[in-house]
Amino acid sequence: MTIQKIHKTYILSFLFALHVAIAAYINSSFLTQIVSEKYVGLIFSIGSIISLVFLSQSSSVLKSFGNRKLALSFISMNILGILGMILSNHPILTGISFVVFNVTNILFFFCIDIFVEHFSERNTIGKARGVYLTIYNIGWMTSPFITGFLTTLGYGYTPVYMMSLLIALIVMIGFILWIPSFTDASYAKVPFIQAYKFLREKHHLGAINIINFILQFFYVWMVIYTPIYLTEHIGFTWKSLSVIFTVMLIPFVVMPISISRAITRFNLHKTKLIIIGTLVMSTATILVAFNHTNNIVLWAVLLCMTRIGASTVEAVSEIYFFTHVKEEDAHLLSLFRDMAPLSYLVAPLLGTAVLSLLPFNYLFIALGIIVLSILYYVPRLKHSSDELHLSN
């Protein structure tokens, strides 16, 4: 029964990833219809603040409502957010609907994390996370072709969001049917400040959280600014971008399971893999700033290299983190997942500042330099697991 549930959870995570991904790379372009491209990031930042507030109280909310009820609430709100984006012609209502959509994307994945952790065997958690990441990333890799096709129908971005809405409805129905009940763990209720103090004491956990933040920062900057740069400054169409982005996302399908197996089979050091991934990601990102051609092959290869590095860092970071925490450590999981909304808060603000001073392509030079800061935290990681419970 547990094996069946983890497989069903994988399917739901794939569908929800597809739902998020087909809209992800047009969101920033969609928002330029209501605000200037320089200030698109600020709308993402508003949603991040809301997500952070919830995640900071996640243990208390989980104890009160349970993970299943929360997941159903988030997917329902997500559907309402998409409907608002499709139907509204008012800039403020459109912006609010997008914030609801973006926030609930983050929070639903937080709930999925708990389901995956719950249904996985403790001694195979590394493999489970590798499979989960691969399935999740297949959704992302599939999405560019779908997005590219839908944007050529002549109805703007509406068909993309309608497809996203349809998939969200399927996820909700599948969730209701496949996970009719759920026994929650005894979630540790730890004050937000105390949890952060705990991370300062457990240097390896603090380090992996910061590495995750920098990685999420990279994703945010790329997702928000790359589509705008390639369409408005380089001159690509969305049809061309669908090819480029599909190639770019291939490493996210190939790397997670390959890395998890390699770590187990060859006893590879996770720290060395993170270092290699960081160097590849940083170098390729900086090179993006100097590529002014509209050669599809060159752009596909270059962006694919950035994701080879990023997927390596992501896979190793996920395996490292989830071999050091347990399901009931919801406060630690929420802190780890805090890094996504926190990056959506910080990255757009910094991006706005950079764009107010420098040309658009300098964003990628700045990002490549920021990514290198991962190397400072790698030595703090430990090779062996540790017991990670806060004292009462």
VEXMI-749501 format. One line per field, with one value per residue (C-alpha): residue in three letters; x, y, z negated; residue number from 1; chain. Coordinates in steps of 0.05 Angstrom, whole numbers. Each point is the difference from the previous one (the first is absolute). Layout:
! residues N
code <- c(ala_...)
u <- c(X_...)
v <- c(Y_...)
w <- c(Z_...)
pos <- c(NUM_...)
unit <- c(A_...)
END
This chain:
! residues 392
code <- c(met_thr_ile_gln_lys_ile_his_lys_thr_tyr_ile_leu_ser_phe_leu_phe_ala_leu_his_val_ala_ile_ala_ala_tyr_ile_asn_ser_ser_phe_leu_thr_gln_ile_val_ser_glu_lys_tyr_val_gly_leu_ile_phe_ser_ile_gly_ser_ile_ile_ser_leu_val_phe_leu_ser_gln_ser_ser_ser_val_leu_lys_ser_phe_gly_asn_arg_lys_leu_ala_leu_ser_phe_ile_ser_met_asn_ile_leu_gly_ile_leu_gly_met_ile_leu_ser_asn_his_pro_ile_leu_thr_gly_ile_ser_phe_val_val_phe_asn_val_thr_asn_ile_leu_phe_phe_phe_cys_ile_asp_ile_phe_val_glu_his_phe_ser_glu_arg_asn_thr_ile_gly_lys_ala_arg_gly_val_tyr_leu_thr_ile_tyr_asn_ile_gly_trp_met_thr_ser_pro_phe_ile_thr_gly_phe_leu_thr_thr_leu_gly_tyr_gly_tyr_thr_pro_val_tyr_met_met_ser_leu_leu_ile_ala_leu_ile_val_met_ile_gly_phe_ile_leu_trp_ile_pro_ser_phe_thr_asp_ala_ser_tyr_ala_lys_val_pro_phe_ile_gln_ala_tyr_lys_phe_leu_arg_glu_lys_his_his_leu_gly_ala_ile_asn_ile_ile_asn_phe_ile_leu_gln_phe_phe_tyr_val_trp_met_val_ile_tyr_thr_pro_ile_tyr_leu_thr_glu_his_ile_gly_phe_thr_trp_lys_ser_leu_ser_val_ile_phe_thr_val_met_leu_ile_pro_phe_val_val_met_pro_ile_ser_ile_ser_arg_ala_ile_thr_arg_phe_asn_leu_his_lys_thr_lys_leu_ile_ile_ile_gly_thr_leu_val_met_ser_thr_ala_thr_ile_leu_val_ala_phe_asn_his_thr_asn_asn_ile_val_leu_trp_ala_val_leu_leu_cys_met_thr_arg_ile_gly_ala_ser_thr_val_glu_ala_val_ser_glu_ile_tyr_phe_phe_thr_his_val_lys_glu_glu_asp_ala_his_leu_leu_ser_leu_phe_arg_asp_met_ala_pro_leu_ser_tyr_leu_val_ala_pro_leu_leu_gly_thr_ala_val_leu_ser_leu_leu_pro_phe_asn_tyr_leu_phe_ile_ala_leu_gly_ile_ile_val_leu_ser_ile_leu_tyr_tyr_val_pro_arg_leu_lys_his_ser_ser_asp_glu_leu_his_leu_ser_asn)
u <- c(0_56_36_-64_-10_71_-10_-65_34_54_-55_-33_66_14_-67_6_71_-27_-55_50_53_-43_-14_66_39_-57_-19_50_-21_-73_12_33_-70_-17_69_67_51_45_-53_-27_43_-36_-65_38_29_-70_-19_65_-15_-67_32_53_-52_-35_62_25_-63_-4_7_-57_-45_15_-17_-66_-25_43_39_-57_-49_54_18_-73_-7_61_-19_-70_28_49_-57_-36_64_6_-73_12_60_-40_-64_23_14_16_76_-8_-45_46_59_-36_-21_72_25_-51_21_74_-6_-42_48_54_-44_-29_69_16_-58_24_68_-33_-39_63_38_-59_-8_75_40_52_57_-15_-15_57_-27_-71_22_39_-62_-44_46_5_-75_-10_51_-31_-60_45_35_-66_-29_38_-28_-70_10_31_-58_-54_32_-4_-76_-11_-35_58_16_-72_6_62_-37_-62_44_31_-71_-20_60_-12_-71_26_50_-55_-45_58_20_-70_-6_71_14_-69_32_67_28_43_65_8_29_51_-25_61_1_26_58_20_2_48_43_1_27_56_20_-6_48_-10_-76_10_48_-46_-57_43_23_-73_-16_54_-25_-71_25_32_-66_-41_46_2_-75_-18_52_22_-65_-3_73_-6_-65_8_76_24_-62_-22_-73_-35_3_76_1_-40_58_54_-35_-14_74_18_-43_25_53_-55_-28_67_40_-41_-5_69_31_-37_22_71_5_-24_39_66_-2_11_10_-60_43_42_-62_-27_66_1_-73_11_59_-37_-63_39_44_-58_-43_54_9_-74_14_50_-43_-35_-16_-68_29_-49_51_50_-52_-28_69_20_-64_3_69_-28_-51_50_35_-65_-31_63_-1_-75_1_58_-30_-68_32_44_-57_-50_50_9_-73_-62_-73_-19_54_-49_35_65_-37_-36_66_29_-61_3_59_-45_-46_58_37_-62_1_74_17_-51_18_74_-17_-39_59_49_-46_-5_76_24_-21_-44_54_40_-52_32_71_-26_-37_62_40_-55_-2_74_-15_-25_73_8_-52_20_55_-52_-37_10_9_-40_-71_-17_-58_-36_-53_-9_-6_-67)
v <- c(0_48_-16_14_66_24_-17_38_58_-1_5_58_36_-9_29_58_14_1_46_48_-7_14_69_13_28_45_28_57_17_-4_49_50_13_34_26_19_-56_34_-10_-69_-29_41_-38_-65_31_14_-73_-21_39_-36_-68_14_20_-66_-43_33_-26_-66_-46_34_1_-74_-19_37_-21_-58_-5_-28_56_52_-31_0_73_21_-35_31_70_-13_-15_64_39_-27_16_72_6_-27_40_66_62_42_8_-2_-61_-34_14_-26_-63_-12_8_-52_-47_8_-7_-63_-31_5_-23_-60_-26_8_-48_-48_-2_-25_-54_-24_-2_-37_-54_-12_-53_33_-43_18_74_20_-43_25_72_-15_-32_57_53_-36_-8_72_24_-41_45_60_-28_-17_69_44_-36_6_73_14_-32_35_68_-8_-8_74_12_27_-34_-22_-71_-12_18_-39_-62_14_5_-67_-36_31_-27_-69_4_19_-58_-49_24_-10_-70_-25_29_-5_2_16_-12_59_-6_33_64_34_69_45_76_30_37_-62_-41_50_-2_-75_7_45_-54_-56_31_-54_11_75_-8_-45_50_57_-41_-14_74_18_-55_25_71_-24_-33_62_47_-47_-12_74_32_-52_-1_76_4_-52_28_75_7_-59_-6_-72_-21_-45_-56_4_6_-65_-37_37_-11_-73_-14_44_-42_-69_-3_4_-66_-35_24_-14_-76_-5_39_-37_-67_24_24_-68_-44_37_33_69_60_45_62_-12_-8_66_35_-26_18_70_14_-24_40_64_-2_-15_55_53_-22_13_75_-2_-39_50_-46_-30_-69_-50_-56_44_26_-70_-27_59_-1_-75_7_47_-54_-56_37_20_-70_-30_49_-10_-76_-4_53_-35_-67_31_36_-56_-50_47_14_-40_11_28_54_44_62_-21_-17_67_36_-38_17_72_10_0_57_35_-1_26_57_17_-17_46_58_-8_-10_64_36_-28_19_71_7_-48_-29_-62_-50_19_-37_-65_23_19_-66_-41_35_-10_-75_-6_17_-72_-21_37_-45_-68_-13_4_-61_-66_-68_-39_7_28_0_64_12_62_-11_17)
w <- c(0_-18_66_39_-36_14_73_2_-35_54_53_-35_-8_74_20_-48_24_71_-22_-30_54_62_-30_-34_58_25_-68_3_72_-21_-56_47_24_-66_-23_30_9_-51_-54_16_-55_-53_11_-12_-63_-28_8_-33_-63_-6_11_-52_-52_10_1_-64_-34_37_-60_-37_62_15_-72_5_69_25_64_43_-17_13_67_22_-23_39_65_-5_-10_57_47_-21_13_71_14_-23_47_59_-11_-30_42_-60_-15_-76_1_50_-45_-62_37_22_-71_-24_57_-15_-76_3_50_-53_-58_37_15_-75_-13_55_-35_-63_38_34_-66_-34_54_10_-37_-45_26_72_-8_46_56_-13_5_64_32_-25_29_66_8_-22_51_56_-9_8_61_34_-11_51_60_-28_-16_68_36_-41_9_76_1_4_-66_-40_-66_-15_30_-44_-64_22_9_-68_-29_31_-29_-69_1_18_-58_-49_23_-2_-68_-28_29_-12_-69_-34_-69_-31_-69_-18_-39_-67_29_-45_-18_-3_-2_65_-34_-39_63_32_-62_7_70_-25_-49_51_51_53_0_2_59_40_-10_25_60_15_-5_50_46_-5_11_65_22_-16_38_60_2_-6_44_52_39_1_22_55_29_-9_7_42_43_-8_9_-50_51_-1_-76_-6_34_-40_-67_13_13_-60_-47_21_-56_-52_25_9_-60_-64_6_32_-57_-55_29_10_-72_-25_48_2_-68_31_-45_3_-13_62_43_-26_15_72_11_-27_45_62_-18_-15_62_48_-31_9_73_11_-8_58_50_44_58_17_13_-29_-7_-37_-48_-13_-16_-43_-41_-5_-32_-53_-17_-1_-56_-34_3_-30_-58_-9_0_-49_-46_-2_-15_-54_-34_0_-28_-59_-18_-16_19_-67_6_37_-27_34_65_-1_-9_59_42_-26_46_62_-21_-33_65_36_-49_4_72_34_-45_16_73_1_-31_51_58_-26_6_54_68_-1_17_-62_-41_21_-19_-69_-7_19_-53_-52_16_-16_-73_-7_-4_-66_-34_28_-52_-55_25_-35_33_-52_-25_-68_-47_11_-52_-42_-73_-31)
pos <- c(1_2_3_4_5_6_7_8_9_10_11_12_13_14_15_16_17_18_19_20_21_22_23_24_25_26_27_28_29_30_31_32_33_34_35_36_37_38_39_40_41_42_43_44_45_46_47_48_49_50_51_52_53_54_55_56_57_58_59_60_61_62_63_64_65_66_67_68_69_70_71_72_73_74_75_76_77_78_79_80_81_82_83_84_85_86_87_88_89_90_91_92_93_94_95_96_97_98_99_100_101_102_103_104_105_106_107_108_109_110_111_112_113_114_115_116_117_118_119_120_121_122_123_124_125_126_127_128_129_130_131_132_133_134_135_136_137_138_139_140_141_142_143_144_145_146_147_148_149_150_151_152_153_154_155_156_157_158_159_160_161_162_163_164_165_166_167_168_169_170_171_172_173_174_175_176_177_178_179_180_181_182_183_184_185_186_187_188_189_190_191_192_193_194_195_196_197_198_199_200_201_202_203_204_205_206_207_208_209_210_211_212_213_214_215_216_217_218_219_220_221_222_223_224_225_226_227_228_229_230_231_232_233_234_235_236_237_238_239_240_241_242_243_244_245_246_247_248_249_250_251_252_253_254_255_256_257_258_259_260_261_262_263_264_265_266_267_268_269_270_271_272_273_274_275_276_277_278_279_280_281_282_283_284_285_286_287_288_289_290_291_292_293_294_295_296_297_298_299_300_301_302_303_304_305_306_307_308_309_310_311_312_313_314_315_316_317_318_319_320_321_322_323_324_325_326_327_328_329_330_331_332_333_334_335_336_337_338_339_340_341_342_343_344_345_346_347_348_349_350_351_352_353_354_355_356_357_358_359_360_361_362_363_364_365_366_367_368_369_370_371_372_373_374_375_376_377_378_379_380_381_382_383_384_385_386_387_388_389_390_391_392)
unit <- c(A_A_A_A_A_A_A_A_A_A_A_A_A_A_A_A_A_A_A_A_A_A_A_A_A_A_A_A_A_A_A_A_A_A_A_A_A_A_A_A_A_A_A_A_A_A_A_A_A_A_A_A_A_A_A_A_A_A_A_A_A_A_A_A_A_A_A_A_A_A_A_A_A_A_A_A_A_A_A_A_A_A_A_A_A_A_A_A_A_A_A_A_A_A_A_A_A_A_A_A_A_A_A_A_A_A_A_A_A_A_A_A_A_A_A_A_A_A_A_A_A_A_A_A_A_A_A_A_A_A_A_A_A_A_A_A_A_A_A_A_A_A_A_A_A_A_A_A_A_A_A_A_A_A_A_A_A_A_A_A_A_A_A_A_A_A_A_A_A_A_A_A_A_A_A_A_A_A_A_A_A_A_A_A_A_A_A_A_A_A_A_A_A_A_A_A_A_A_A_A_A_A_A_A_A_A_A_A_A_A_A_A_A_A_A_A_A_A_A_A_A_A_A_A_A_A_A_A_A_A_A_A_A_A_A_A_A_A_A_A_A_A_A_A_A_A_A_A_A_A_A_A_A_A_A_A_A_A_A_A_A_A_A_A_A_A_A_A_A_A_A_A_A_A_A_A_A_A_A_A_A_A_A_A_A_A_A_A_A_A_A_A_A_A_A_A_A_A_A_A_A_A_A_A_A_A_A_A_A_A_A_A_A_A_A_A_A_A_A_A_A_A_A_A_A_A_A_A_A_A_A_A_A_A_A_A_A_A_A_A_A_A_A_A_A_A_A_A_A_A_A_A_A_A_A_A_A_A_A_A_A_A_A_A_A_A_A_A_A_A_A_A_A_A_A_A_A_A_A_A_A_A_A_A_A_A_A_A_A_A_A_A)
END
